[in-house]
Amino acid sequence: MQITAASTFGVTGETPSDPDVLAQEGGVDHGNRHTRERARATVQGVRRQAGDRARAEMSFVMIDGHGDPNTSQDYEDAIEDLYALSYTLKFALKKEQGLQYRVGPLEGLWWAEDMDAFDLERKGDWNWTMMIAQPDAVTLDRFELAREESRRKKQLPAIARARLERFEEGACAQVLHVGPFSAEAPAILELHAFIHERGHSFDGKLQKHHEIYLSDPRRSTPEKWKTIIRQPFFSA
């Protein structure tokens, strides 16, 4: 695995999640739920790199929820509705502005009111914000039009909770995990050690556990799933 300090894009081991960057670099279209088999990081042992930078502010379509992602219908609805909105926006902007870009990967922020519940993997106590990055051309008015258009086409139970929000993560570190989600623990421990060894800290609530899903589980086996695990932190 490789641990890096995250930057706006382009630091070794980082995969962009800005749709404008993906459009320039030839991103891959995504299906429903966890998507995209694309990563540049080398996965050989642990290589640690100094240097802490801030990830740039971007717009995201977001939906909040609570509960076990493996069993929650609300979670499934949220993912479906995020993709419905993102593709509606993509096709609308292509028609209206000639803008062409790839829909970004699914991302998730994870935490618990009692962080011991998160550490113990009591998934029923987890809170989550699932989100997909959007280009700056997506305005609030354009977002609301896309919401109404999506509602007319299909019943989408979580779409009323969707919002367009600017998100700036700040200083963070990340690691590329290859394998099933259930095997992430060693990578997370390495990531936390990387942060603490440099004198930084995080509380897990203000600086939430962040995952970016690069693989589509429908098209690859669990041992090949690629997930960027990211942790923002307070600088020392």
Protein Blocks (a to p, Z undefined) as FASTA:
>chain_A
ZZddddfbhpahiacfbfklmmmnopadddehjehjadfbdcehjaddehiddddddddd
ddddedjfklmmklmmmmmmmmmmmmmmmmmmmmmnopacdddddddddddfblmlmmno
paklpccdddddddfklcfklmmmmmmmmmmmpccfklmmpccddddebjadddddeddf
klmmmmmmmmmmmmmmnopacehlmmccddddfbdfklccfklpccddddddddZZ
